[in-house]
Amino acid sequence: MNAIYRVEANRIFTSPDAAGPWDPGMQHGSAPASLVVWAAEAIPAPVPMRIARVTIDLMRPVPLTELTLETEVLRQGRKIQLCAVRLRAGDAVVVGATVLKIRTQELTLPPEVTDAAVELPGPDQARVEQPSFSRSPFVAGISMRAARGRFGVPGPGAIWYRVDRPLVEAQPISQAMRAVVAADFCNGTSSVLDFQEWTFINADLTVNFAREPIGEWILLDAESWIGPDGAGLAMARLADVRGYFGRAVQSLVIEKR
């Protein structure tokens, strides 16, 4: 499979395979989310740091066109680095994000401080999930394994996700990139409304990390709440085969098709 993006300096060339399920001319939210993380991780830090929080605002539909990447360090300290990442389509900012990094250090923790275990089938035991109703070029590059519930079927769900295609040409997929790609599937993992009758597009995505995930598979243990006035909330605990490591939240825009 070809990569989703090719980066030349601050120019981003987008593959048609970035398209999502809501509009064939619009990128799946996971694609720019992964690009934001890649750009933030590429910003040098004075000491070893890792991403602790990503907040992404999808200002407009992200088109399948050339984008311009802008990065800025908002706060540089001995313990944290706060970065801003913007993606432009022409003169319009389509994605605005902030990324918080925290200094990494070896700590000897009390023995009772451990990851919360996942008491659900792992990716090798869970059911293969192939949601035909929401197939799109980007989703075709993702493997899914349902540990509880079904993708897009109303009710809470827990689904393992694995990125199967390169995201940025000639660049490895970092663990934080894997996590944000999975996290943008919150609204489909725990849908409340029928996909055929409603749209519930996320306007943002926030992911917090207690630690860096391990392995290729990321679990979303998710639920959604829908309000009566056109807004909703999709939330998930994120896990890997070792245990839970983070949380994700999306603000949803609810519309009748």
C-alpha positions in Angstrom: 0.0 0.0 0.0 1.1 3.5 -0.7 1.6 6.1 2.1 -1.2 8.5 3.0 1.2 11.5 2.9 4.4 12.6 1.1 6.2 15.4 2.9 8.5 17.8 1.2 9.7 20.6 3.6 6.3 22.2 4.6 4.4 20.9 1.6 2.1 17.9 2.2 1.0 15.8 -0.7 -2.1 13.8 0.1 -3.0 10.4 -1.3 -6.7 9.7 -2.4 -6.4 6.8 0.1 -6.9 9.4 2.9 -10.6 9.7 2.1 -13.1 8.9 4.9 -16.7 7.5 5.0 -18.6 10.8 5.4 -17.6 12.5 2.1 -15.5 11.0 -0.7 -13.7 14.4 -1.1 -12.9 14.7 2.6 -10.1 13.1 4.6 -10.8 10.6 7.4 -10.0 12.4 10.7 -7.4 9.8 11.6 -5.2 10.8 8.7 -4.6 14.5 9.7 -4.5 13.4 13.3 -1.5 11.1 12.6 0.2 13.9 10.6 -0.1 16.3 13.5 1.5 13.8 15.8 4.3 13.0 13.3 5.0 16.8 12.9 5.0 17.4 16.7 7.4 14.4 17.3 9.7 15.9 14.7 10.2 19.1 16.7 13.5 18.9 18.6 13.3 19.0 22.4 16.3 19.8 24.7 15.8 16.6 26.7 14.1 13.3 25.8 10.3 13.8 25.8 7.2 11.9 24.8 3.7 13.0 23.9 1.3 13.3 26.9 -1.6 15.0 25.2 -2.9 15.8 21.7 -5.8 18.2 21.1 -6.9 18.5 17.5 -9.6 20.9 16.2 -11.0 20.0 12.8 -11.7 23.6 11.7 -13.1 22.6 8.3 -13.4 19.5 6.2 -9.8 18.5 5.3 -9.7 18.1 1.5 -7.8 15.6 -0.5 -5.4 18.2 -1.8 -1.9 19.6 -1.1 -1.6 21.0 2.4 0.8 23.3 4.1 2.3 22.4 7.4 3.1 25.0 10.1 4.7 24.2 13.5 5.5 26.4 16.5 6.9 25.9 20.0 4.5 27.7 22.3 6.3 26.8 25.6 9.7 25.3 26.0 10.8 24.2 29.5 13.0 21.7 31.3 10.0 19.4 31.9 7.5 20.2 29.1 7.2 21.3 25.6 4.0 22.7 24.2 3.7 22.7 20.4 1.2 24.1 17.9 0.6 22.4 14.6 -1.5 23.8 11.8 -2.5 22.4 8.4 -3.6 24.8 5.7 -5.5 24.1 2.5 -4.7 27.2 0.5 -5.2 30.2 2.8 -7.6 28.4 5.1 -6.5 26.6 8.3 -8.3 23.3 8.2 -6.6 21.7 11.3 -5.3 23.4 14.4 -3.7 21.4 17.1 -1.7 21.6 20.3 0.6 18.9 21.5 2.0 18.6 25.0 5.2 16.7 25.5 6.6 15.7 29.0 10.2 14.8 29.9 10.8 11.1 30.1 12.8 9.7 33.1 13.3 6.4 34.8 11.3 6.1 37.9 11.1 3.3 40.5 7.4 3.2 41.3 5.7 1.4 44.2 4.8 -2.2 43.2 1.1 -1.6 43.5 1.3 1.0 40.7 0.5 -1.0 37.6 -1.5 -0.7 34.4 -5.2 -1.7 34.7 -5.6 -5.0 32.9 -7.9 -5.5 29.9 -10.5 -8.1 30.7 -11.6 -8.5 27.1 -10.5 -10.8 24.3 -7.1 -9.7 22.8 -6.6 -8.9 19.1 -5.8 -12.6 18.4 -9.0 -13.8 20.1 -11.4 -11.1 19.0 -13.7 -11.3 16.0 -12.6 -10.0 12.7 -14.6 -6.9 11.9 -15.3 -5.7 8.3 -18.0 -3.0 8.4 -19.1 -2.8 4.7 -21.5 0.1 5.4 -18.7 2.5 6.2 -15.9 1.3 4.0 -13.7 4.1 2.6 -10.1 4.2 1.2 -8.6 5.1 4.6 -10.6 2.4 6.5 -9.4 -0.2 3.9 -5.9 0.3 5.4 -7.1 -0.5 9.0 -7.6 -3.9 10.5 -10.3 -4.2 13.2 -11.0 -6.9 15.8 -14.2 -6.6 17.8 -13.8 -7.6 21.5 -17.3 -6.4 22.5 -20.1 -5.1 20.3 -19.8 -4.3 16.6 -18.4 -1.3 14.7 -21.2 1.1 13.9 -23.9 -0.9 15.7 -25.6 1.2 18.4 -24.3 0.6 21.9 -20.9 0.7 23.7 -18.2 -1.2 22.0 -14.6 -2.3 22.4 -12.6 -2.8 19.2 -8.9 -3.4 18.5 -7.4 -1.3 15.6 -4.2 -1.8 13.6 -2.7 0.5 11.0 -1.8 -1.6 8.0 -0.5 1.1 5.5 2.3 3.7 5.8 1.1 7.1 7.0 4.1 9.3 6.0 6.2 8.2 3.1 9.6 6.7 4.2 8.8 7.3 7.9 8.0 4.8 10.6 4.7 4.8 12.3 5.2 5.9 15.9 3.3 4.5 18.8 1.5 7.8 19.4 0.5 7.9 15.8 -1.0 4.5 16.1 -3.0 5.6 19.1 -4.5 8.8 17.6 -5.4 6.9 14.4 -7.4 4.4 16.5 -8.8 7.2 18.8 -10.5 8.9 15.9 -12.7 5.9 15.5 -14.4 6.5 18.8 -17.7 7.6 17.3 -18.0 4.5 15.1 -16.8 2.1 17.9 -19.6 3.3 20.2 -22.3 4.7 17.9 -25.7 5.5 19.3 -27.4 6.4 16.0 -27.9 4.5 12.8 -25.1 5.3 10.3 -27.5 5.0 7.4 -29.9 7.7 8.9 -27.6 10.0 10.8 -24.2 11.6 10.6 -22.2 12.1 13.8 -18.9 13.7 12.6 -16.4 14.7 15.2 -15.3 18.3 15.3 -12.3 17.6 17.5 -10.2 14.9 19.1 -8.3 14.9 22.4 -6.1 12.0 23.4 -4.2 11.8 26.8 -1.5 9.3 27.4 -0.4 8.0 30.8 2.4 6.1 29.0 3.4 5.3 25.5 1.6 2.3 24.0 3.3 -0.9 22.9 2.6 -3.1 19.9 0.7 -2.6 16.7 -2.9 -3.1 18.1 -4.7 -0.4 20.0 -8.0 -1.0 21.8 -10.8 1.5 22.0 -13.2 0.7 24.9 -15.8 3.2 24.0 -19.2 4.8 24.7 -21.1 7.7 23.3 -23.6 10.2 24.8 -26.0 12.1 22.5 -27.6 15.3 23.5 -31.0 16.6 22.2 -29.7 19.7 20.5 -27.3 18.6 17.8 -24.2 17.8 19.9 -22.8 14.6 21.4 -19.7 13.1 23.0 -17.8 10.0 22.1 -15.3 8.7 24.7 -12.9 5.8 25.0 -10.3 4.2 27.3 -7.3 3.2 25.2 -5.3 0.0 25.8 -2.7 -2.2 24.3 -2.0 -5.9 25.1 -0.3 -4.7 28.4 -3.2 -2.8 29.7 -5.0 0.6 29.6 -2.7 3.6 28.9 -4.9 6.6 27.8 -8.2 8.2 27.1 -9.8 9.8 24.0 -12.7 12.3 23.7 -14.5 13.6 20.6 -17.2 16.3 20.4 -19.8 15.2 17.8 -22.0 17.2 15.4 -25.3 15.3 15.0 -27.3 15.7 11.8 -30.1 13.8 10.1 -29.1 12.6 6.6 
